[in-house]
């Protein structure tokens, strides 16, 4: 069984919801985790929940506002060298997916995606010196299409322009956008509560 032992992963907005579920999955694969949230208290509680659920894992918390350049830079500085970045642009601070839908209707979602892309660019540059890295931007299909409602999509993950290696080489930095339909995410939010 392949594990992520020896890999350091940062998951943004992972204090709860989809980001927390991703953190659990990475912890089960033995990755060292950095849990991010805007609230230091929420990030800290998430780390404690992870350590209770999966004894022996290495996890730390960091708080930063990714809507600001200084917040993104702080996250880069505190996280240090990482191997995996999972940036959740779906909710970015929303505590439930009803808030996500409201943000999409108000046009806020594309801004959140831009913040995630700016963060991905910072980490891609840092990872390129290491020779290996993976970046996953989780976005909603509605934000991708610029619409307020979306049907489930069979889109494959799309490579972003941060590929800093020869295609198919398996080394270097590669970044992917993972569009998820909002209708798929709402039941996930219910399960996570």
C-alpha positions as CSV (number, residue, x, y, z in Angstrom):
1,X,0.0,0.0,0.0
2,X,1.4,3.4,-1.0
3,X,1.5,6.0,1.7
4,X,2.5,9.6,1.9
5,X,5.0,9.1,4.8
6,X,7.7,11.7,4.6
7,X,5.5,14.1,2.7
8,X,4.3,17.4,4.3
9,X,0.8,18.5,3.3
10,X,-0.9,21.9,3.8
11,X,-4.7,21.9,3.5
12,X,-6.3,25.3,3.4
13,X,-9.6,25.9,5.1
14,X,-9.4,22.5,6.8
15,X,-10.8,23.4,10.2
16,X,-14.0,21.7,9.2
17,X,-16.1,20.5,6.3
18,X,-14.5,19.3,3.0
19,X,-11.1,20.6,4.0
20,X,-11.1,18.6,7.2
21,X,-12.2,15.5,5.4
22,X,-9.3,15.9,3.0
23,X,-7.0,16.3,6.0
24,X,-8.3,13.1,7.5
25,X,-7.6,11.2,4.3
26,X,-4.1,12.6,4.0
27,X,-3.4,11.7,7.7
28,X,-4.6,8.2,7.1
29,X,-1.9,8.0,4.4
30,X,0.7,9.1,7.0
31,X,1.4,12.6,5.6
32,X,2.6,15.3,8.0
33,X,-0.2,17.9,8.1
34,X,-0.5,21.6,8.4
35,X,-4.2,22.5,9.1
36,X,-5.2,26.0,8.1
37,X,-8.2,28.2,9.0
38,X,-8.7,31.9,9.4
39,X,-9.5,31.3,13.0
40,X,-6.6,30.1,15.2
41,X,-9.2,28.4,17.6
42,X,-10.8,26.5,14.7
43,X,-7.5,25.3,13.3
44,X,-6.3,24.2,16.8
45,X,-9.4,22.2,17.5
46,X,-9.2,20.5,14.1
47,X,-5.6,19.4,14.9
48,X,-6.8,18.0,18.2
49,X,-9.6,16.1,16.5
50,X,-7.2,14.7,13.9
51,X,-4.8,13.5,16.6
52,X,-7.6,11.9,18.5
53,X,-8.9,10.2,15.4
54,X,-5.6,9.0,14.1
55,X,-3.1,8.6,17.0
56,X,0.6,9.1,16.1
57,X,0.1,11.6,13.3
58,X,2.1,14.8,13.0
59,X,-0.1,17.9,12.6
60,X,0.1,21.5,13.3
61,X,-2.2,24.5,13.0
62,X,-1.8,27.9,11.3
63,X,-4.2,30.8,11.0
64,X,-4.1,33.3,8.1
65,X,-6.5,35.3,6.0
66,X,-5.8,34.1,2.4
67,X,-7.9,37.0,1.0
68,X,-4.9,39.2,1.6
69,X,-1.4,39.1,0.1
70,X,0.1,39.4,3.6
71,X,-2.0,36.4,4.8
72,X,-0.8,34.3,1.9
73,X,2.8,35.2,2.5
74,X,2.4,34.4,6.2
75,X,1.0,31.0,5.3
76,X,4.0,30.4,3.0
77,X,6.5,31.5,5.7
78,X,4.9,29.5,8.6
79,X,4.4,26.3,6.5
80,X,7.9,26.3,5.3
81,X,8.8,23.7,2.6
82,X,5.8,21.5,1.8
83,X,5.2,18.7,-0.7
84,X,1.5,18.9,-1.2
85,X,-0.9,21.8,-1.2
86,X,-4.7,21.3,-1.2
87,X,-6.4,24.7,-1.5
88,X,-10.1,24.6,-1.0
89,X,-11.6,27.5,-2.9
90,X,-15.1,26.1,-2.6
91,X,-16.0,27.5,0.8
92,X,-13.0,29.5,2.0
93,X,-14.4,30.2,5.4
94,X,-18.0,29.2,4.8
95,X,-19.2,26.9,7.7
96,X,-21.8,25.3,5.6
97,X,-22.5,24.9,1.9
98,X,-25.5,27.2,2.0
99,X,-23.0,30.0,2.5
100,X,-21.1,28.7,-0.5
101,X,-24.2,29.0,-2.7
102,X,-24.8,32.5,-1.5
103,X,-21.2,33.5,-2.3
104,X,-21.6,32.1,-5.8
105,X,-24.8,34.0,-6.3
106,X,-23.1,37.2,-5.2
107,X,-20.1,36.6,-7.5
108,X,-17.6,36.1,-4.6
109,X,-16.6,32.6,-5.7
110,X,-14.3,33.7,-8.6
111,X,-12.5,36.0,-6.1
112,X,-11.9,33.0,-3.8
113,X,-10.5,31.0,-6.8
114,X,-8.1,33.9,-7.6
115,X,-6.9,33.9,-4.0
116,X,-6.3,30.1,-4.2
117,X,-4.5,30.5,-7.5
118,X,-2.3,33.3,-6.0
119,X,-1.4,31.0,-3.1
120,X,-0.7,28.1,-5.5
121,X,1.7,30.3,-7.5
122,X,3.6,31.1,-4.3
123,X,3.9,27.5,-3.3
124,X,4.7,26.3,-6.9
125,X,7.7,28.6,-6.9
126,X,8.8,27.3,-3.5
127,X,8.3,23.7,-4.5
128,X,10.2,24.0,-7.7
129,X,13.5,24.3,-5.7
130,X,12.6,20.9,-4.1
131,X,12.2,19.2,-7.5
132,X,8.8,17.7,-6.5
133,X,5.3,19.0,-5.5
134,X,1.6,18.5,-6.0
135,X,-0.9,21.3,-5.9
136,X,-4.7,20.7,-5.9
137,X,-7.2,23.6,-6.2
138,X,-10.6,22.4,-5.2
139,X,-13.2,24.7,-6.9
140,X,-16.9,24.6,-7.6
141,X,-18.1,23.9,-11.1
142,X,-20.4,26.9,-10.8
143,X,-17.4,29.2,-10.3
144,X,-15.6,27.5,-13.2
145,X,-18.5,28.1,-15.5
146,X,-19.4,31.5,-14.1
147,X,-23.0,30.3,-13.4
148,X,-25.0,30.1,-10.2
149,X,-26.0,26.5,-10.4
150,X,-24.3,23.4,-11.7
151,X,-25.1,19.8,-12.5
152,X,-22.5,17.2,-11.6
153,X,-19.7,17.2,-14.1
154,X,-17.5,14.4,-15.4
155,X,-14.6,16.8,-15.9
156,X,-11.2,15.3,-15.2
157,X,-8.8,17.2,-13.1
158,X,-7.3,19.9,-15.3
159,X,-3.6,20.7,-15.2
160,X,-2.9,24.3,-14.3
161,X,-0.1,26.4,-15.8
162,X,2.1,25.5,-12.8
163,X,3.5,22.4,-14.4
164,X,7.2,22.8,-13.9
165,X,8.4,19.5,-15.3
166,X,8.3,17.4,-18.4
167,X,4.8,16.0,-19.0
168,X,4.6,12.4,-17.8
169,X,8.0,12.5,-16.0
170,X,6.5,12.0,-12.5
171,X,8.9,14.6,-11.1
172,X,8.7,18.3,-10.7
173,X,5.8,20.5,-9.6
174,X,2.3,19.8,-11.0
175,X,-0.9,21.6,-10.1
176,X,-4.4,20.5,-10.8
177,X,-7.8,22.2,-10.6
178,X,-10.5,19.8,-9.2
179,X,-13.9,21.2,-10.1
180,X,-16.7,19.8,-7.9
181,X,-20.4,20.4,-8.6
182,X,-22.1,22.3,-5.7
183,X,-24.9,19.8,-5.8
184,X,-22.4,17.0,-4.9
185,X,-20.9,19.0,-2.0
186,X,-24.2,19.7,-0.1
187,X,-24.6,16.1,1.1
188,X,-20.9,16.0,2.1
189,X,-21.5,19.0,4.4
190,X,-24.4,17.2,6.0
191,X,-22.3,14.1,6.6
192,X,-19.4,16.2,8.1
193,X,-21.7,17.8,10.7
